[in-house]
Amino acid sequence: MEFEPVFLEGGGITSVKGFRANGIASGLKELGFKDLGLILSEKPCDVAALFTNNKIKAAHIIFDLERLSNKISAIVVNSGNANCLTGEIGVKNAREMAETVEKSLGLEQGGVLVASTGVIGKFLNMDVVLYGIEKLARVIKIESDEKNFSYAIMTTDRKTKTVATECEIDGSRIRIGGAAKGAGMIKPELVDLPHATMLAFIVTDANIEKKALKEALIEATNLSFNRISVDNDTSTNDSVFLLANGMAENKLITYKSEAYELFKIALTKVCQSLAKMIVKDGEGATKVVKIEVKNSITEMDAVKIARAIADSYLVKTAIFGQSPNFGRILAAAGYSGGKFDLKRLKLYFNDLLLFSDGEIVHENVSRAANEMITNEMTITLDLNLGRKEYFVWTSDLTCDYVKINASYLS
């Protein structure tokens, strides 16, 4: 029987045994919008995390890297301020945030991670933040409300993003849940460092060794968050966290075991679901497009071509206008640096063939615009040269994107 994790309706972080989440309005944002979130586990967790490849990194990343070998019980998140380009003061502030959570909840020292998102280049109002953390700690002891958490981590997002799956591994029911934020400044390059902004918080009750946890996150991220692009900008704050508290009490999942492969499938499903939600909620976006490059000689050729098409503003604006300007797509492939032979290439809009073996398929061109009406579509380039492939999810580029970012401070 094929292994297929089950998605839980309305699921998220709090669908997973032993995890709580909540969020409040501390005052970092105006008009009473929520801006401070907290995830808390009943038991200390093993953690894996991946962070931005941008040479400029937010203070929370610098701070968190010191703690990834620790057992982690909580993650505190603020929105409205990226705490980036804030130097040693920013790192000190991140440390204060973590220590305040530890003291307020009676957690072991070193057991809290921090994340921030928002405007770059401003110092946090620590009086507001620390008072808010103390209040949030009191709230989360009483109740868990994932919607509050999801609202608290948003910046230019229009929608909350949560998901959870359940699967059976070695006779035990295991759950993986997550929440994410992101709408703009989206072209993650998340790397293993011992690897608007995207943040993703994923939790599991699986009993899994730390090496397996880390490797599973790397592989899942490379098939999800690292396959999306909204505006071709890589943020200073991009972060993906994975916490495992072991409360499913399953047989220990070890690296490269059969159980590990099944866990990785379920984790990838969660990550891909969250990643696609980010693209759907892209700033001003109205469409999600999967760019597929198939049958290339090398994977790198496919990567170069798919990325060039996904990041092309001319392609993205044509998608918004529902204009089947496939010349822009082929032009992007041409400058990508990926190897292909135009006389062997086939280009499809969904299943509609538009270009084949060096020739335009004229009888299909008039039907191409109809393929672009829906909110989702697939553009496929079949190179017919080899067996490698790659895909990217991207969005269209609209007038609203310009309006949003013309007034956003950073």
GIPEBEL-V717289 format. One record per residue. N is the residue number from 1. BURIAL is 1 if it has 16 or more other C-alpha atoms within 10 Angstrom, else 0. Layout:
n=(N,N)
burial=(BURIAL,BURIAL)
//
This chain:
n=(1,2,3,4,5,6,7,8,9,10,11,12,13,14,15,16,17,18,19,20,21,22,23,24,25,26,27,28,29,30,31,32,33,34,35,36,37,38,39,40,41,42,43,44,45,46,47,48,49,50,51,52,53,54,55,56,57,58,59,60,61,62,63,64,65,66,67,68,69,70,71,72,73,74,75,76,77,78,79,80,81,82,83,84,85,86,87,88,89,90,91,92,93,94,95,96,97,98,99,100,101,102,103,104,105,106,107,108,109,110,111,112,113,114,115,116,117,118,119,120,121,122,123,124,125,126,127,128,129,130,131,132,133,134,135,136,137,138,139,140,141,142,143,144,145,146,147,148,149,150,151,152,153,154,155,156,157,158,159,160,161,162,163,164,165,166,167,168,169,170,171,172,173,174,175,176,177,178,179,180,181,182,183,184,185,186,187,188,189,190,191,192,193,194,195,196,197,198,199,200,201,202,203,204,205,206,207,208,209,210,211,212,213,214,215,216,217,218,219,220,221,222,223,224,225,226,227,228,229,230,231,232,233,234,235,236,237,238,239,240,241,242,243,244,245,246,247,248,249,250,251,252,253,254,255,256,257,258,259,260,261,262,263,264,265,266,267,268,269,270,271,272,273,274,275,276,277,278,279,280,281,282,283,284,285,286,287,288,289,290,291,292,293,294,295,296,297,298,299,300,301,302,303,304,305,306,307,308,309,310,311,312,313,314,315,316,317,318,319,320,321,322,323,324,325,326,327,328,329,330,331,332,333,334,335,336,337,338,339,340,341,342,343,344,345,346,347,348,349,350,351,352,353,354,355,356,357,358,359,360,361,362,363,364,365,366,367,368,369,370,371,372,373,374,375,376,377,378,379,380,381,382,383,384,385,386,387,388,389,390,391,392,393,394,395,396,397,398,399,400,401,402,403,404,405,406,407,408,409,410)
burial=(0,0,0,0,1,0,1,0,0,0,1,1,1,1,1,1,1,1,1,1,1,1,1,1,1,1,1,1,1,0,0,0,1,1,1,1,1,1,1,1,1,0,1,1,1,1,1,1,1,1,1,1,1,1,0,0,1,1,1,1,1,0,1,1,1,0,0,1,0,1,1,1,1,1,1,1,1,1,1,1,1,1,1,1,1,1,0,0,0,1,1,0,1,1,1,1,1,1,1,1,1,1,0,0,1,0,1,0,0,1,1,1,1,1,1,1,1,1,1,1,1,1,1,1,0,0,0,0,1,1,0,1,1,1,0,1,1,0,1,1,0,0,0,1,0,1,1,1,1,1,1,1,1,1,1,1,1,1,1,1,1,1,1,1,1,1,1,1,1,0,0,0,0,1,1,1,1,1,1,1,1,1,1,1,1,1,1,1,1,1,1,0,0,0,1,1,1,1,1,1,1,1,1,1,1,1,1,1,1,1,0,1,1,1,1,1,1,1,0,1,1,1,1,1,1,1,1,1,1,1,1,1,1,1,1,1,1,1,1,1,1,1,1,1,1,1,1,1,0,1,0,0,1,1,1,0,0,0,1,1,1,1,1,1,1,1,1,1,1,1,1,1,1,1,1,1,1,1,1,1,1,1,1,1,1,1,1,1,1,1,1,1,1,1,1,1,1,1,1,1,1,1,1,1,1,1,1,1,1,1,1,1,1,1,1,1,1,1,1,1,1,1,0,1,1,1,0,1,1,1,0,1,1,1,0,1,0,1,1,1,0,0,0,0,1,1,1,1,1,1,0,1,1,1,1,1,0,0,0,0,1,0,0,0,1,0,0,1,1,0,1,1,0,0,0,0,1,1,1,1,1,1,1,1,1,0,0,1,1,1,1,1,1,1,1,1,1,1,0,0,1,0,0,0,1,0,0,0,0,0)
//
